[in-house]
């Protein structure tokens, strides 16, 4: 298995010119399967927050997916879940 690539994300506080929490953060590649078309796609997950939920369009079929990502106490990706935007619950 190929190790996912890691990208740098530097969040700058425009007033001070430093990162907002003093650390450099990463965007981690995570492979998921689109809940609409079933294709494997790669999402970039931000590890600077404990959990996040957002809508992202599938790069294959362009349908809107709800994405929920959570990190463990060390900032490692714990889980990434995607579901159809029209699903309830």
FENWO-V687793 format. One record per residue. RES is the residue in one small letter. NEAR is the number of other C-alpha atoms within 12 Angstrom. Layout:
((RES/NEAR) (RES/NEAR))
This chain:
((x/4) (x/7) (x/9) (x/16) (x/16) (x/19) (x/18) (x/18) (x/19) (x/21) (x/21) (x/16) (x/13) (x/10) (x/8) (x/11) (x/12) (x/14) (x/17) (x/17) (x/15) (x/14) (x/17) (x/19) (x/23) (x/22) (x/26) (x/28) (x/24) (x/31) (x/25) (x/28) (x/24) (x/29) (x/27) (x/25) (x/20) (x/19) (x/17) (x/18) (x/24) (x/23) (x/32) (x/25) (x/39) (x/34) (x/34) (x/30) (x/23) (x/20) (x/23) (x/22) (x/21) (x/22) (x/21) (x/27) (x/24) (x/29) (x/20) (x/19) (x/18) (x/18) (x/22) (x/23) (x/32) (x/28) (x/30) (x/29) (x/33) (x/26) (x/21) (x/16) (x/13) (x/12) (x/23) (x/25) (x/30) (x/22) (x/23) (x/31) (x/27) (x/35) (x/29) (x/26) (x/23) (x/14) (x/12) (x/7) (x/7))
